[in-house]
């Protein structure tokens, strides 16, 4: 009798635990409840992160991680909504941890309200989108944020079966990922494969003074107006006068990284209008008249200069819109690749 009572009690406890286990394994989709603070440089500096699964709860079902870098509006909550929609359509909510960090700024024209110890990233100039140094904290730059996320994921404390990480960004986030993909120092030693998706940025970091020629944007030569546009080869448009994270890496290493790391350029078919914070400065215009033209030109530039074929994927009927880009069927294999 005692044995049967013990067995019954065990079955009752197990049955009661099943719903809790199911709830623990379900992705967080209520955006307001899907946040976590990420300490940087050991704290107390921290940044807000939206994530579909907590970083401190073991979840062996997760095999992929997708880190999305938001645009210039720093609306990480909206980007998280779009990322949830993207993962739902791709059937990836249950096996992918979705992560959207917020690069908050209360500097200049940026008016974010900062929490206690929340890092204040620079709004303009050498800003958060190009590895800029944190306001009032010279020991932190914006690329440290993704470094910290990658290190945490690679430890596999929460996600022991993680086999693939994608770092993607749209618009200003695409600028960030373009620079981060060539500048980060973790890629080869992380222990988990990482790929990069650069979507619709306004500019790219060129490796020398050549730019697309006006006569033929598929050909490259010295920028014809370089004398008047003196910043055309200055970071983040070129490699001169790099600051923060990127300044610690040699030009040769940056070039090598760009040739050896898996990068895809995801471009909207109709992202051809000067909308959504389009960079119309002279160093940006030197790279092409539209975001799509700039992306196609940079891919050709990398192929011609470095002999590296990095794919361009054109998203049909998408303009400068992150949700359109990331929820498109053609984008799913890039954002949710099968583990290698």
WOPE-V889627 format. One record per residue. N is the residue number from 1. RES is the residue in one small letter. SS is DSSP state (h for helix, s for strand, l for the rest). OMEGA is omega in radians with two decimals (999 if undefined). Layout:
BEGIN
((N;RES;SS;OMEGA) (N;RES;SS;OMEGA))
END
This chain:
BEGIN
((1;x;l;-3.14) (2;x;h;3.14) (3;x;h;-3.12) (4;x;h;3.10) (5;x;h;3.11) (6;x;h;3.14) (7;x;h;3.13) (8;x;h;3.14) (9;x;h;3.13) (10;x;h;3.12) (11;x;h;3.14) (12;x;h;3.12) (13;x;h;3.14) (14;x;h;3.14) (15;x;h;3.13) (16;x;h;-3.09) (17;x;h;-3.05) (18;x;h;3.12) (19;x;h;3.13) (20;x;h;3.10) (21;x;h;-3.14) (22;x;h;3.13) (23;x;h;-3.13) (24;x;h;-3.08) (25;x;h;-3.10) (26;x;l;3.12) (27;x;l;3.05) (28;x;l;-3.12) (29;x;l;3.04) (30;x;l;-2.87) (31;x;h;-3.10) (32;x;h;-3.10) (33;x;h;-3.00) (34;x;l;-3.09) (35;x;s;3.10) (36;x;s;3.09) (37;x;s;3.13) (38;x;s;3.08) (39;x;s;3.10) (40;x;l;3.12) (41;x;l;3.11) (42;x;l;-3.14) (43;x;l;0.04) (44;x;l;3.10) (45;x;l;-3.07) (46;x;s;3.09) (47;x;s;-3.09) (48;x;s;-3.13) (49;x;s;2.94) (50;x;s;3.14) (51;x;s;-3.09) (52;x;l;3.05) (53;x;l;-3.13) (54;x;l;-3.11) (55;x;l;-3.04) (56;x;l;3.12) (57;x;l;-3.13) (58;x;l;-3.12) (59;x;l;-3.09) (60;x;l;-3.13) (61;x;l;-3.07) (62;x;l;3.10) (63;x;l;-3.11) (64;x;s;2.99) (65;x;s;3.07) (66;x;s;3.07) (67;x;s;3.14) (68;x;s;3.09) (69;x;s;-3.04) (70;x;l;-3.14) (71;x;l;-3.00) (72;x;l;3.13) (73;x;l;3.09) (74;x;l;-3.12) (75;x;l;-3.09) (76;x;h;3.13) (77;x;h;3.11) (78;x;h;3.10) (79;x;h;3.10) (80;x;h;3.07) (81;x;h;-3.14) (82;x;h;3.13) (83;x;h;3.05) (84;x;h;3.11) (85;x;h;3.13) (86;x;h;-3.12) (87;x;h;3.09) (88;x;h;-3.11) (89;x;h;-3.14) (90;x;h;-3.10) (91;x;l;-3.00) (92;x;l;-3.08) (93;x;l;-3.01) (94;x;l;-3.09) (95;x;l;-3.12) (96;x;s;3.00) (97;x;s;-3.10) (98;x;s;-3.04) (99;x;s;3.08) (100;x;s;3.10) (101;x;s;3.10) (102;x;l;3.04) (103;x;l;-3.06) (104;x;l;3.13) (105;x;l;3.02) (106;x;l;-3.08) (107;x;l;3.04) (108;x;l;-3.12) (109;x;l;3.09) (110;x;l;-3.00) (111;x;l;3.12) (112;x;l;3.02) (113;x;l;-3.04) (114;x;l;3.04) (115;x;l;3.10) (116;x;l;3.09) (117;x;l;3.08) (118;x;s;-3.09) (119;x;l;3.09) (120;x;l;-3.10) (121;x;l;3.13) (122;x;l;-3.03) (123;x;l;-3.04) (124;x;l;-3.09) (125;x;l;3.02) (126;x;l;-2.93) (127;x;l;3.11) (128;x;h;-3.06) (129;x;h;-3.13) (130;x;h;3.11) (131;x;l;-3.09) (132;x;l;-3.11) (133;x;s;-3.10) (134;x;s;3.12) (135;x;l;3.11) (136;x;l;-3.13) (137;x;s;-3.04) (138;x;s;-3.13) (139;x;s;-3.13) (140;x;s;2.94) (141;x;s;-2.94) (142;x;h;3.09) (143;x;h;3.06) (144;x;h;-3.13) (145;x;h;3.14) (146;x;h;3.03) (147;x;h;-3.11) (148;x;h;3.09) (149;x;h;-3.14) (150;x;h;3.12) (151;x;h;-3.12) (152;x;h;3.13) (153;x;h;-3.07) (154;x;h;3.10) (155;x;h;3.09) (156;x;l;3.08) (157;x;l;3.14) (158;x;l;-3.03) (159;x;l;-3.01) (160;x;l;-3.11) (161;x;l;3.12) (162;x;l;-3.07) (163;x;l;-3.07) (164;x;s;3.06) (165;x;s;3.02) (166;x;s;3.02) (167;x;s;-3.08) (168;x;s;3.09) (169;x;s;-3.14) (170;x;s;3.09) (171;x;l;3.07) (172;x;h;3.04) (173;x;h;3.05) (174;x;h;3.04) (175;x;h;3.12) (176;x;h;-3.06) (177;x;h;3.06) (178;x;h;-3.13) (179;x;h;-3.11) (180;x;h;-3.11) (181;x;h;-3.14) (182;x;h;-3.02) (183;x;h;-3.00) (184;x;l;-3.05) (185;x;l;-3.07) (186;x;l;-2.88) (187;x;h;-3.02) (188;x;h;-3.04) (189;x;h;-3.00) (190;x;l;-3.12) (191;x;l;3.06) (192;x;l;3.14) (193;x;s;3.12) (194;x;s;2.99) (195;x;s;-2.98) (196;x;s;3.10) (197;x;s;-3.09) (198;x;s;-3.01) (199;x;s;2.94) (200;x;l;3.06) (201;x;l;3.08) (202;x;l;-3.12) (203;x;l;-3.13) (204;x;l;3.07) (205;x;l;3.12) (206;x;l;-3.01) (207;x;l;3.09) (208;x;l;-3.04) (209;x;l;3.14) (210;x;s;3.10) (211;x;s;3.09) (212;x;s;3.13) (213;x;l;-3.14) (214;x;l;-3.10) (215;x;l;-3.10) (216;x;l;-3.09) (217;x;l;3.06) (218;x;l;3.09) (219;x;l;-3.01) (220;x;s;3.12) (221;x;s;3.14) (222;x;s;-3.13) (223;x;l;-2.98) (224;x;l;-3.09) (225;x;l;-3.08) (226;x;l;-3.14) (227;x;l;3.12) (228;x;l;-3.13) (229;x;l;-2.95) (230;x;l;-3.13) (231;x;l;-3.04) (232;x;l;-3.14) (233;x;l;3.13) (234;x;s;3.12) (235;x;l;0.24) (236;x;l;3.14) (237;x;l;3.09) (238;x;l;-3.03) (239;x;l;3.14) (240;x;s;3.01) (241;x;l;3.09) (242;x;l;3.14) (243;x;l;3.05) (244;x;h;-3.06) (245;x;h;-3.03) (246;x;h;-3.13) (247;x;h;-3.10) (248;x;h;-3.03) (249;x;l;-3.11) (250;x;l;3.09) (251;x;h;-3.14) (252;x;h;3.14) (253;x;h;3.09) (254;x;h;3.12) (255;x;h;3.13) (256;x;h;3.14) (257;x;h;-3.13) (258;x;h;-3.11) (259;x;h;-2.99) (260;x;h;-3.07) (261;x;l;-3.06) (262;x;l;-3.12) (263;x;s;3.03) (264;x;s;3.09) (265;x;s;-3.10) (266;x;s;-2.97) (267;x;s;3.10) (268;x;s;-3.11) (269;x;l;-3.08) (270;x;l;3.02) (271;x;l;-3.02) (272;x;l;3.14) (273;x;l;-3.12) (274;x;l;-3.08) (275;x;l;2.97) (276;x;l;3.11) (277;x;l;3.13) (278;x;l;-3.13) (279;x;l;3.14) (280;x;l;3.09) (281;x;l;-3.08) (282;x;h;3.12) (283;x;h;3.08) (284;x;h;3.13) (285;x;h;3.08) (286;x;l;-3.10) (287;x;l;3.12) (288;x;l;-3.03) (289;x;l;-3.10) (290;x;l;3.10) (291;x;h;-3.14) (292;x;h;3.14) (293;x;h;-3.13) (294;x;h;3.12) (295;x;h;3.13) (296;x;h;3.13) (297;x;h;-3.10) (298;x;h;3.08) (299;x;h;3.10) (300;x;h;3.12) (301;x;h;3.13) (302;x;h;3.13) (303;x;h;-3.09) (304;x;h;-3.07) (305;x;h;-3.00) (306;x;h;3.14) (307;x;l;-3.09) (308;x;l;-3.14) (309;x;l;3.05) (310;x;l;-3.01) (311;x;l;2.92) (312;x;s;3.07) (313;x;s;3.14) (314;x;s;3.14) (315;x;s;-3.08) (316;x;l;2.99) (317;x;l;3.08) (318;x;l;2.99) (319;x;l;-3.10) (320;x;l;-3.02) (321;x;l;-3.05) (322;x;h;-3.11) (323;x;h;3.09) (324;x;h;-3.10) (325;x;h;-2.97) (326;x;h;3.10) (327;x;l;3.13) (328;x;l;3.14) (329;x;h;-3.06) (330;x;h;-3.13) (331;x;h;-3.02) (332;x;h;-3.14) (333;x;h;3.11) (334;x;h;-3.10) (335;x;h;-3.08) (336;x;l;-3.10) (337;x;l;3.02) (338;x;l;3.14) (339;x;l;-3.11) (340;x;l;999))
END
